[in-house]
Every structure is written in C-alpha cells, then in structure tokens.
Amino acid sequence: MLDITSLNYTDADFNQQLDDVLAWDASIDGDVTKIVADILTDVKKRGNAAVIEYTNKFDRMSIADAAEFELDKLQLQQALESIDAEQRKALETAALRIRQYAERQKMESWSYTEEDGTVLGQSVTPMDRVGLYVPGGKAAYPSSVLMNAIPAKVAGVPELIMVVPTPDGEVNQLVLAAAAVAGVDRVFTIGGAQAVAALAYGTETVPKVDKITGPGNSFVATAKRMVFGVVGIDMIAGPSEILVVCDGKTDPDWIAMDLFSQAEHDEEAQSILVCPDAGFIEQVKQSIERLLEEMPRKEIIKTSLEDRAAIISVDTMEQAIEVANLIAPEHLELSMDDAQEWAKKIRHAGAIFMGRFTAEALGDYCAGPNHVLPTSGTARFSSPLGVYDFQKRSSLIGCSHEGASELGKTASALAHGEGLSAHARSAEYRIKE
C-alpha cells in the first residue's frame, strides 16, 4: 500500500499538520542564482554573441549567426499543416474556446464629467510587446502556447515574441503549430536564462519586451524573478496542485485519476482529497493502488503521492469547504451535489471545477479559462492569467477652470500640510480670483 499522509479535521493540531503538508521549499538554489546572474549580465553586455555561446553550450547546437535563431511564419504554418487532422482540430477548437472566454475579460476605457466640467476616467491600452517562454525539445506544451498567447492577442498586443529552445536541433511541430493558431508574431529558437535575458534586455536580433510569461525550469524561473522590475512577469509558480472535495458519491476511479492528473506532472506536485465519507476514502485508496499499475508515469505519481499528497477526513461538507479556503489551491474540484451553490462559499482558488463531470484536465486544455494559475496558496491574493495581464490602465484627469479652482484649494491645504510649497503654489496658480 502507498504511504499517503492522512489528516483529520477534528485533530487538535490539524492546522499545524496541514501547514506541514502544504510546506514547499521555495528557496532559491545558490548555485542556480549565481549561474543565472552571470548569464543575465553577460547577455545584457554582449547581446547576440552571449546568446549564441550559451545556446550552443546548453542546447548542444552549432549556431554561428544569430539570424539562425528566428523561424519565419511560413515554418509555423508548415508545422500546422504537417500535424495530423485530429491534432489540428483539437488545437483549433481549444484556441477558439480560449479566445471566446478571453474576449469577455477585455477592459474598456471609461470616463465621466462632473458638474463643473472636470473630466475623470481611465484609459486602457495594451502592452506594446510581450515575450512568451515555451519549453522545447521533447517537452511538448502546445496548450501553454495557446493559454499565454491568445489572451495577449485579445488584449491587443501588436507584437508577441515566442522563445522556445531546440536542444540537439529538435523542433517540436505541435508547439510551432500552436504558435500559428494563436497568432504569435515572431519565434526564436533559444531557451534557458539566456532567452529570458534576451527578452528582458533586448539584443541585436531579439527585441526587448514589456512582459515575459510562460513556464520553465528552475533556471528560467530564477531568471524571470531576477529581471522582474526591468520587465513584468506573469508569476513565480510553484509545483502544480489539485484539491478534490468530494461528498463520497462520485466513482472512486474518477477521483483517483483526478489526483493522478496532477501527480504525474513531477515528484513535487501535490494532490489532496477532502471527504466526509470514511468508506469512500477507502474505496479511493483501493482505486489508487489498482490504477497506479497501469500508468506510464507510475514512478513519478508514486513519489508525488507519498511525498506530498494528503487525504483529509472531515465530518461535514462545511468543514471541507473551510479546509479548501485554508489551502487556497491552484485547482479545486468540487465533486459533489449542488456544486455551483457550494462554489459560492469558496473564497480562495485559482480555478474551481464544479460537479462530478468536470475533470481538472479539461481546464488544462480546452474549457476556455486560462490554465496559468496561482500556486502555493497565492490564490489568496492572485488571479489566473488573463487579458487584463496584458492591458495597462492610465488615469485621466482634465480640469475645467472652475474645477481646478476648487480642487486647487484642497490640494493647496494638503500640500502645505506636507511641507511641499511648490506643489501648493502650482495648484494655487489655477485658483480663480
């Protein structure tokens, strides 16, 4: 039997036990930090020459000229045409659904005019250029391309730059096909910290962007963290996680496989089940044991479940919801009757999957809402990636003479109170005699 941690909500030290289960070492490896810092500095200083050296070294390439980095749009279209019909249809269907959902997120400019003629409002504009990092080689994440690129395009970003490494020259056609479907403007075959540096600082070939989004390994994540402030980033993401709250009436095989769907990502992924039915919990455990044997990523799932998973017993569904809000999970499945009503009680979650038929995997690929979600409890203060992440807001203030006169009196009093006489006099000049 797998040794999966079991907790009980009624235990006196439950909160501490839960904290221990959720704890994840987010500390930054000192060696990784030093390597990344050196790469960032080098690329900032030497541009293309440094990117070429690191790409040849880390991706085992023999590139001589930076012009070799860029793929043209014809190659993206050819990739789309080369994949089989079923894959193409799936990409296009997912893209359509993601785009339709994203269209509803667009913020619009607004303004209003006060009685004295003063105009106040907000101007919403897209970023000029965004960079998308996509893992390359044997790792194929076309869904990540769609989820990052489409909201940016819906926001109105005129230029979307994708970087994707091609270790040993291995180009992933599915990823390029997704780029074609999503409307990516330029693609460079570079990766790692050097690609993040190129996007953040710009080189002779790679243009500087305003924001970098997309997943990557520890070197990429560290690089994104270190260039934040020079450019925007989407988030600092931890391991993937799922919390399933079940009333005990769903097929236990379904629940076991839902837990597997996150555990198979990597050994640090976290899968948690909360349930008030002790008998059902035992059925799920039996399903886990039986189904694990047929999983291609069995060893990764097994390690994830034994190291980071938990099964939490509660007495009531109200307690289960309270636990869910304490955890603030990336993915929350409410596998229960009246799931939409129970969802109204959820305060913290990246995405809420309502009902027994709504597998989290649907959200990963094609439901429509974005799969880039806050992890490690950050759903308490963070939201999924969306169109709004690629739009900026500028305040609009336009005073009439009368409005400037009245506001000037208030501003003058406050400015004098802060000892800022130039502020006060600037406002006072506009006061009517």
Stockholm file with secondary structure:
# STOCKHOLM 1.0

chainA/1-433         MLDITSLNYTDADFNQQLDDVLAWDASIDGDVTKIVADILTDVKKRGNAAVIEYTNKFDRMSIADAAEFELDKLQLQQALESIDAEQRKALETAALRIRQYAERQKMESWSYTEEDGTVLGQSVTPMDRVGLYVPGGKAAYPSSVLMNAIPAKVAGVPELIMVVPTPDGEVNQLVLAAAAVAGVDRVFTIGGAQAVAALAYGTETVPKVDKITGPGNSFVATAKRMVFGVVGIDMIAGPSEILVVCDGKTDPDWIAMDLFSQAEHDEEAQSILVCPDAGFIEQVKQSIERLLEEMPRKEIIKTSLEDRAAIISVDTMEQAIEVANLIAPEHLELSMDDAQEWAKKIRHAGAIFMGRFTAEALGDYCAGPNHVLPTSGTARFSSPLGVYDFQKRSSLIGCSHEGASELGKTASALAHGEGLSAHARSAEYRIKE
#=GR chainA/1-433 SS CCCCEEEETTSTTHHHHHHHHHCCCCCCCHHHHHHHHHHHHHHHHHTHHHHHHHHHHHTTCCCCCGGGGEECHHHHHHHHHHSCHHHHHHHHHHHHHHHHHHHTTCCCCEEEECTTSCEEEEEEEECSEEEEECCCTTCCCHHHHHHHHHHHHHHTCSEEEEECCCGGGCCCHHHHHHHHHHTCCEEECCCHHHHHHHHHHCCSSSCCCSEEECCCCHHHHHHHHHHBTTBEESCCCCCCEEEEEECSCSCHHHHHHHHHHHHTTCTTCEEEEEESCHHHHHHHHHHHHHHHTTCTTHHHHHHHHHHHCEEEECSSHHHHHHHHHHHCCSEEEEESTTHHHHHTTCCSCSEEEESTTCCHHHHHHTSSSCSCCCCTTGGGTCCCCCGGGGEEEEEEEECCHHHHHHHHHHHHHHHHHTTCHHHHHHHHTTSCC
#=GC SS_cons         CCCCEEEETTSTTHHHHHHHHHCCCCCCCHHHHHHHHHHHHHHHHHTHHHHHHHHHHHTTCCCCCGGGGEECHHHHHHHHHHSCHHHHHHHHHHHHHHHHHHHTTCCCCEEEECTTSCEEEEEEEECSEEEEECCCTTCCCHHHHHHHHHHHHHHTCSEEEEECCCGGGCCCHHHHHHHHHHTCCEEECCCHHHHHHHHHHCCSSSCCCSEEECCCCHHHHHHHHHHBTTBEESCCCCCCEEEEEECSCSCHHHHHHHHHHHHTTCTTCEEEEEESCHHHHHHHHHHHHHHHTTCTTHHHHHHHHHHHCEEEECSSHHHHHHHHHHHCCSEEEEESTTHHHHHTTCCSCSEEEESTTCCHHHHHHTSSSCSCCCCTTGGGTCCCCCGGGGEEEEEEEECCHHHHHHHHHHHHHHHHHTTCHHHHHHHHTTSCC
//
